[in-house]
Amino acid sequence: MKIEVKNLTKYFGNFVALDNINLEIVPGELLALLGPSGSGKTTLLRMIAGLETVEDTDKGEILFNNIDVAKKDIGDRDIGFVFQHYALFKHMTVFENIAFGLRVKPKKERLSNDEINKKVTKLLQLIQLDGFANRFPWQLSGGQRQRVALARALAVEPKVLLLDEPFGALDAKVRADLRKWLKELQEELGITTVLVTHDQEEALEVADRIVVISKGKIEQVGTPEEVFHNPANEFVINFLGNVNLFHGREEDGRLNIDSSLE
Ligand code: ADP
């Protein structure tokens, strides 16, 4: 799925939440929207999702495979979602949580119970939770729950996966593990993924490309290496300056990066 955002400006009242955003999301890539809190990342993701629409007072287009969906709602877009605060169904087992989207499909599209069993079993392997099918959410760790939330989103085989700070509520060690896992999973599935994060290390580690956003504007788009080696402006330098994943140091006012990825 190719997604294009063209000249998108979004107002909340008089406040400009997104200011002339232009962006192309390449099929199969993992794109990170990176920026400080309040910069407009979630708004952009929600607009891509169709949870927030382009009103008459706004401007711009959102194209899914060349079709403008800006004024259409979420039903017309083939997407899966995972938010920071995972919302698994508490009264359902892990298995039923993952199967949920498959069971509520219209009858003519619905898989048989056998097929659902096979699919959920495969997804449980993918998220490395075989043997957890009959547990309830309260019997899982935060990281495990978030993996189940991802499996649930993936069960219906969406063309696009949208992740809003999916690991934000977890502690650093679990987050680091999940980042590695997400990267591997995304590479294996090749599903077009947009990840919202304020965490520079997270973006650097998992993204194919990073979009740096500040105050509703795009400051830079590039691969992690491009963004970290050649920051486009002062904002990007300052925002990334304290990341130590590349063991970046500021010398003579420039980022001097001793890259661990090279
Ligand atoms: P981020 O995800 O980068 O933290 P958001 O997209 O959530 O930023 O918010 C960007 C700005 O838009 C913030 O100042 C926020 O207060 C404002 N905003 C977001 N949603 C609404 C809304 N529904 N109504 C009014 N203001 C909003």
Residues whose N, C-alpha, C, O or C-beta is under 5 A from the ligand:
A	BS01	ADP	F12 A17 P36 S37 G38 S39 G40 K41 T42 T43
